[in-house]
Amino acid sequence: MRSFISLYLAIGIVLLLFGMFATGPCPGKETDALDKVVFVLGWPVYLYGDVIQAGLGAEQWLHDRACEGARRRT
């Protein structure tokens, strides 16, 4: 169980880091730590809602979440 939780959190952190550094420059970088924690804890929900249902590209989703946080473009 501990390894499952560690893997879940590690995936969230890797997605956040990938979005911050591998998807291009962040002109209006989000600095709210709470928003980052919420993303790491709830990344499957955001992935389903934004990418699968809304049709946003995965790279754009990562960039929006990492750089702009909850203030995503619509």
Secondary structure, DSSP 8 states (H G I E B T S, - for coil): -HHHHHHHHHHHHHHHHHHHHSS---TT----HHHHHHHHHHHHHHIIIIIIIT---HHHHHHIIIIITT----
